[in-house]
Amino acid sequence: MKRTIKKNLTKEIAEELDIFDDMLSALVELLEEKGVMTHEEWENRIAKKLKRTKEKLRRYRDIQFRE
């Protein structure tokens, strides 16, 4: 029974992610149509944000073995 619940939860999460992906794609398309931002600008902005986030994260080993 627990396995079924886990599969259902995984499926629900995947469906939610698909919805968010569609929403973001629609937003980018709208911004492109309005001439506000190009797809390349969107991707560059995402890359910068991901890089900043990654720089802020600590690795588990660094925390575990820090002096």
N, C-alpha and C positions, 0 to 999 in steps of 0.2 A: 504494500500500500504506500509506503514512504517513497518508493521509487516512482510510482505514478504521480504523486504530488510533486516530486522534484522535476519530472518531465514536463508536467503542466506549467510549473513556474518558469522553467527554462523557455518553454514555448511562448508564454505570455511576455517574458522579457524580450525575446527575439521579435515578437510582433510589435511591441512598443518601440524598439529600436528602428524597425522598418518604417513606422509612422514618423518618427523624428527625422529619419533620413529623407523621407518624402517632403516633409515640411521644410527642411533646410534647403533641399533642391529647389523647391518652389520659390523660396525667398531669394535665393541667388539668381534664379531666372528672372524674377521680377526686378531685382536691382539692376541686372544687365539690360533689360528692356527699357528701364527708365534712364539708363545712362549714368547711374550712380556709381556703379562698381563693376569691373570686369571679373570674369571667373578667375583669371590669373591673380588679380588683386585679392580676391577672396581666399584663394589657396595660400598666398603669401602671408596674409594676416593670420590664418589658422596655423601655419608653420611657426610663425613668431610666437604665438601664444603657447603652442605646445613646447617650444624650446624653453620659454620662460618657466613653464610649469615643471618641466623636467629638471631644470637647474635648481628649483626649490626643493625637489624631492630628495630624500635621503635614502641611501641604500640600506637594507636591513643589516648587512655585515658591518657597515660603518657605525651604525648605532650599537650593534652587539659588541663590537670589539674596540670601541673608542676608549681612549685613555683619559 
